[in-house]
């Protein structure tokens, strides 16, 4: 792995904060076991800069990523920082660029190929209303049919259509995706999405009859989530604690 010099003194305070939070998100995804070696992506828009984003350097494990090693790219996936020696995965940004362009509120897009997520994405009925975690996902969940490895710009309109105004997108036979106004919101969305899938696979593996949650409860889930988080949302509440946990283990993501 090549050593990347710190860029802290060469970027704005806002960009450095975004870099630090995004690097932390990559480390936390790795800790949760949601990473797929080097083959998935989390992107974040750089505050105050039109059509400029940060993405993981292609060939680095999520557990290795630092604030300075993140690659700055434009809306076409072109590198904007020549000093960064790492390339960008072209398949990664096709999905992300489509969503960033269509949704101004999608400041962060998080995509995984987790085992549980892919397993549920292969099921015809997708996420089932069988857990408390699932009720926070299903009311804001879209589905996108598999079209092969995401390399073609032709797929972008259909990705945008299928996500619509939702926070969650299940890419059938492929994996999970969340969007957030903040990196913290995208991460916490993925936490609930992944947990719902893990619970579903385990419940189905048990072989017994599964109890479905009534539609009336699903209809009130957004209001319940708002009340349970005191209107702040789970990202704002949990993110500081997640960073403290990460700092106790390894602070090198801040480099």
C-alpha positions in Angstrom: 0.0 0.0 0.0 1.4 3.4 -1.0 1.7 6.0 1.7 -0.5 9.0 1.1 0.6 12.4 2.5 -2.0 14.3 4.5 -4.1 16.7 2.5 -5.6 18.4 5.5 -3.7 21.6 4.9 -4.7 21.7 1.2 -8.4 21.4 1.5 -11.2 23.4 3.1 -12.3 22.7 6.7 -15.6 21.4 5.3 -13.9 19.1 2.9 -11.6 17.7 5.6 -14.6 17.1 7.8 -16.3 15.2 5.0 -13.2 13.2 4.3 -12.8 12.3 8.0 -16.5 11.2 8.3 -16.3 9.2 5.1 -13.1 7.5 6.0 -14.8 6.6 9.4 -17.8 5.2 7.5 -15.6 2.9 5.4 -13.9 1.7 8.6 -17.2 1.1 10.3 -18.6 -0.8 7.3 -15.5 -3.0 7.4 -16.0 -3.6 11.2 -19.6 -4.7 10.5 -18.4 -7.1 7.9 -20.5 -5.4 5.1 -17.5 -4.8 2.8 -16.8 -7.0 -0.2 -13.0 -6.8 -0.3 -12.4 -3.7 -2.5 -15.5 -4.0 -4.6 -18.2 -1.7 -3.2 -18.4 2.0 -2.6 -19.5 4.9 -0.4 -19.5 8.3 -2.0 -20.0 11.8 -0.4 -20.5 15.2 -2.0 -17.9 17.8 -1.1 -19.8 20.7 0.6 -19.8 23.9 -1.4 -18.3 22.3 -4.5 -20.7 21.5 -7.4 -20.3 18.1 -8.9 -17.3 17.1 -6.8 -17.3 13.9 -4.8 -15.1 11.6 -2.7 -14.8 7.9 -3.3 -12.6 5.0 -2.2 -9.3 4.4 -3.9 -9.6 1.3 -6.0 -7.4 -1.5 -4.5 -7.5 -0.4 -0.9 -9.5 -2.4 1.7 -12.1 -0.5 3.6 -10.2 -1.0 6.8 -7.2 0.8 5.3 -8.9 3.9 4.0 -7.9 7.3 5.4 -9.3 10.8 5.0 -6.3 11.7 2.7 -6.5 8.6 0.6 -10.0 9.2 -0.6 -10.1 10.2 -4.3 -11.7 13.4 -5.4 -13.7 12.9 -8.6 -16.2 14.8 -10.8 -19.7 13.8 -11.8 -18.3 11.7 -14.7 -15.9 9.8 -12.3 -12.8 11.6 -13.5 -10.0 12.1 -10.9 -9.5 15.7 -9.9 -6.5 15.2 -7.6 -3.5 14.1 -9.7 -1.4 13.6 -6.7 -3.5 10.6 -5.5 -1.9 7.5 -7.1 -5.0 5.3 -6.9 -7.5 4.7 -9.6 -11.3 4.6 -9.3 -13.6 1.6 -10.0 -15.6 2.6 -13.1 -18.5 0.3 -12.1 -18.8 2.0 -8.7 -19.6 5.5 -9.8 -22.2 4.7 -12.5 -24.7 4.0 -9.7 -23.6 6.7 -7.4 -23.3 9.5 -10.0 -26.9 8.8 -11.2 -28.3 9.2 -7.7 -26.2 12.2 -6.7 -27.3 14.0 -9.9 -30.9 13.2 -9.4 -31.3 13.7 -5.7 -29.9 16.9 -4.1 -30.6 15.4 -0.7 -28.3 12.4 -1.5 -25.1 13.9 0.0 -23.9 10.4 0.7 -24.6 7.1 -1.2 -23.7 3.8 0.4 -23.7 0.6 -1.5 -22.9 -2.9 -0.2 -22.7 -6.5 -1.4 -23.2 -8.1 2.1 -24.1 -11.8 2.2 -27.4 -11.2 3.9 -28.3 -8.3 1.7 -27.6 -10.2 -1.6 -29.4 -13.2 -0.2 -32.6 -11.2 0.4 -32.2 -9.3 -2.9 -32.4 -12.7 -4.7 -35.8 -13.4 -3.1 -38.9 -12.4 -5.2 -40.7 -10.7 -2.3 -37.6 -8.8 -1.0 -37.7 -7.5 2.5 -40.5 -9.0 4.5 -42.2 -7.1 7.4 -41.0 -9.5 10.1 -38.9 -7.4 12.4 -38.8 -4.0 14.1 -35.8 -3.2 11.9 -37.7 -4.0 8.8 -40.6 -1.5 9.6 -38.1 1.4 9.3 -36.9 0.2 5.9 -40.0 -1.0 4.0 -41.9 2.3 3.9 -39.0 4.0 2.1 -37.8 1.1 0.0 -37.5 0.7 -3.8 -36.3 -2.2 -6.0 -34.2 -2.2 -9.1 -33.9 -5.2 -11.4 -30.4 -6.6 -12.1 -28.9 -5.5 -15.4 -25.4 -6.9 -15.0 -22.3 -5.1 -13.6 -23.1 -1.4 -13.5 -20.9 -0.1 -16.3 -23.4 1.5 -18.7 -24.8 5.0 -18.4 -28.0 3.7 -20.0 -29.0 2.1 -16.7 -28.9 5.4 -14.8 -32.5 6.6 -15.6 -33.9 3.3 -14.4 -31.8 3.5 -11.2 -33.2 6.9 -10.5 -36.7 5.9 -11.3 -36.6 2.9 -9.0 -35.1 4.7 -6.1 -37.6 7.6 -6.5 -37.7 9.6 -3.3 -36.9 6.6 -1.1 -33.9 6.3 1.3 -33.4 2.5 0.6 -32.9 0.7 -2.7 -32.6 -3.1 -3.1 -30.6 -3.9 -6.2 -32.0 -7.3 -7.1 -29.4 -10.2 -7.2 -26.8 -7.5 -6.3 -27.0 -5.8 -3.0 -28.2 -2.9 -0.9 -28.0 0.9 -1.2 -28.9 3.8 1.1 -28.8 7.5 0.6 -28.5 10.2 3.3 -28.4 13.9 3.9 -25.3 13.1 5.9 -22.8 10.3 6.0 -24.1 9.3 9.4 -27.7 9.0 8.0 -26.6 6.8 5.1 -24.6 4.5 7.5 -27.5 4.2 10.0 -29.9 3.5 7.2 -27.6 0.7 6.1 -27.4 -0.6 9.6 -31.2 -1.1 9.7 -31.3 -2.4 6.1 -28.6 -5.0 6.8 -30.1 -6.0 10.1 -33.6 -6.5 8.5 -32.0 -8.8 5.9 -29.9 -10.7 8.5 -33.0 -11.3 10.7 -35.0 -12.4 7.7 -32.5 -15.0 6.6 -32.2 -16.4 10.1 -36.0 -16.5 10.6 -36.4 -18.3 7.3 -33.6 -20.7 8.2 -35.5 -21.7 11.4 -38.2 -23.4 9.4 -41.1 -22.3 11.5 -44.1 -20.2 10.4 -43.2 -16.5 10.3 -45.4 -13.8 11.7 -45.9 -10.7 9.5 -46.2 -7.2 11.0 -49.5 -5.6 10.1 -49.7 -2.9 7.5 -51.1 -0.4 10.0 -47.8 -0.6 11.9 -45.8 -0.1 8.8 -47.9 2.9 7.9 -47.0 4.6 11.2 -43.3 3.6 11.2 -41.9 6.9 10.1 -43.7 8.8 12.9 -42.5 6.2 15.4 -38.9 6.5 14.2 -39.1 10.3 14.6 -40.5 10.0 18.1 -38.0 7.4 19.1 -35.1 9.6 18.0 -36.5 12.8 19.4 -36.8 14.2 15.9 -33.1 14.1 15.4 -32.9 10.9 13.4 -30.7 7.9 14.2 -27.6 9.3 12.5 -27.3 12.4 14.6 -27.9 10.3 17.8 -25.6 7.4 17.1 -22.8 8.8 15.0 -20.8 10.5 17.8 -20.8 7.2 19.8 -19.7 5.3 16.7 -16.8 7.6 16.2 -15.8 7.3 19.9 -15.8 3.5 19.5 -13.7 3.8 16.3 -11.3 6.1 18.0 -10.8 3.6 20.8 -9.8 1.0 18.3 -7.8 2.9 15.6 -7.6 6.6 14.9 -5.6 6.2 11.7 -8.7 6.9 9.6 -8.2 10.6 10.5 -4.8 10.7 8.7 
